[in-house]
Amino acid sequence: MAKLIHSMIRVRDEAASLAFYEQAFGLAVIDRLAFDSFTLIYLANAEQTFELELTVNRDRDRPYDLGDGYGHLAVSVADVDAEHARLTQAGLSPLPVKQLTLGERVVGRFFFIADPDGYRIEVLQRGAPGRFL
């Protein structure tokens, strides 16, 4: 059986991206591989073994076109309201908390936030109905 190990996104401003992911989700650099034309930076925290890989291409002088195929990354938190308040206080501009229902069944509570390159991250209430670990 396959195990997901990382997801990669391309970022322009290494410092801004590292600061965002550290402040927003407690992700720290666990490895950094600098090649001639690009750098790969792997981020993780003690909550999981899954990693986020940031690719920084040295010759990139314009924002990436995220297109209409990218959806979002997702993280789960113990208290979605407290995380929303913390990220708001930090000036990271999360969107409002929403509740997803299917008929009368509450499926989850969540909000979205965007990183410096515009990648959307869904922040879900852990322990909510469904698969939100």
Steps between C-alpha positions, in 0.01 A plus 500: 500500500627849416557766766477871420828665602496857369338760282704752301417860418710761321562823688673824404605654830671240717514718812134604479388140443708360786371770736138433398513121542685530832260760640182347362564128549817455702684347204878509522771422247609137532714494186624748242662400171654785299565424133637740237164623374256404778472413867281233659389570856317234703276611785334296776405507866458246779130446417565282193747337266350664188722777363445815297767552235561859390679539168671834445611554139774763495411647159130558577413870471118486491226331704406144414172446320311269735246427226168335560634153582650565843256448786657536842709347774319410822605491864299407807513683833364428847304828520409667171365814671817549706720448192290746301540759777877435525553535124285812489701650789820415309374702201476199267142580388317167517156488339198456732433167673232302317296191577439235236177306526343220301130516568486536878836328554791727593792372296763746623607847609782671314653813355744576220820703507741578213880489513717779349474343153121462515485127575184426697518300821188360664509494881256238634370429848663176615260237629209636297283248322673355197866426441655813652784353706 
